[in-house]
Amino acid sequence: MKIVHVAEAFAGGIVVFVKSVVENMPDDEHIIVHGERAHVTRFTDIRKQFARTNARFVRWHSAQRSIKVSKDFAAFFELYKVLKRLKKQQQIDAVHLHSSKSGFIGRIVCKVLGIDNVIYTPNGAPFLVSTSKMSNFLYKQLERLGNNFGGQVVCCSPSEQEEYEKAGIQAITINNGIKFDRFSHYETEPSNNKFCIVTSGRIINQKNPALFNNIAQYFQEFNQFEFIWIGDGPERALLTSSNITITGWLPGEEVARLISSANVYLSTANFEGLPYAVLEALALRKPVLLTDSVGNRDLVKSCLNGDLFKHHSEAIVKLLQYYNNTSMLNIMGEFSALHGKESFNVNHTFTRYRHLYAGNHIENNNYLKPALVNA
């Protein structure tokens, strides 16, 4: 098959997802039409990750994140020309649109060109992004409008699907997945004397660094605790607590090593699609303490492998409990790995996507539990 991926925001988790698709469907051809966020990751660096894969790239020069009518029209016509050319060359069996801007523009273009097999994965509902009710209302209307142009909406977690269905948009869920065995060689015992709490990701509002900072500040006077934020971003100035270390961006192996040497993985995100960073923490047998938000709440199973919290005070209490009962953390970590293998296995993920790419129907069931398979 020939699958065309369209990604305005070709950075972060979308790169991880598309790379995983390409690697797990090696007999198919993947054409990636992409924008660039050079302030996050330059495309030249991303391209190196696809060096030995069956993917080729087409630059989408006009694509940009913010809503600007003139630039969005330019992005529409540029994408129209690219997909028209590929269709004429019989290079399209399916079009997979990644993120909200690509999903909106891409579905209109595909409708105009008569491309029927279209999949749209939001990777985080855009109408949950802002603290402004008006902004979220606008994005919800845009999602509803885009849905009128066809395409199958595929959410990457059950809680994200629930939000789309509340908005009157039919969707299905295909959980994000990773290869859990890839992390089996890491030492999962904490490697230092301090009780280490770690997170990973871009330091932006969606990840709520202010909340992370508030939690860390409570422990400033306790030398036994340290907090690590793996990554960087425009809101790093919010991480002012003296016990927080910001590592900047690190290679994947180093990220995994740091997480494996920590005691607890903490996420303060306002919302997620289904975060790869937390999936990797599960694979590394870490207890997870996550905000009770879309995308996060699907990763904690009956409090066996961690906990959810709504307020910073709840997170503080949980961290104190973990610190005073460290013997239970190994057991929780084992449940993390088990839960991950059962529900977020890459084999299941791409078996379902392959059915969609082939034009087959998938049951609309956001609680479908995948069978346990070996990654």
Buried (B, 14 or more C-beta within 10 A) or exposed (E): BBBBBBBBBBBBBBBBBBBBBBBBBEEBBBBBBBBBBEEBBEBEEBEEBBEEEEBEBBBBEBBBEEEEEEEBEBBBEBBBEBBBEBBEEEBBBBBBBBBBBBBBBBBBBBBEBEBEBBBBBBBBBBBBBBEEEEBBEBBBEBBBEBBEBBBBBBBBBBBBBBBBBEBEBEBBBBBBBBBBEBBEEBEBEBEEEBBBBBBBBBBBBBBBBBBBBBBBBBBEEEEEBBBBBBBBBEBBEBBEBEBBBBBEBBEEEEBBBBBBBBBBBBBBBBBBBBBBBBBBBBBBBBBBBBBBBBBBBBBBBEEBBBBBBEEBEBBBEBBBEBBEEEEEBEEBBBBBBBBBBBBBBBBBBBBBBBEBBEEEEBEEEBEBEBEEEEB
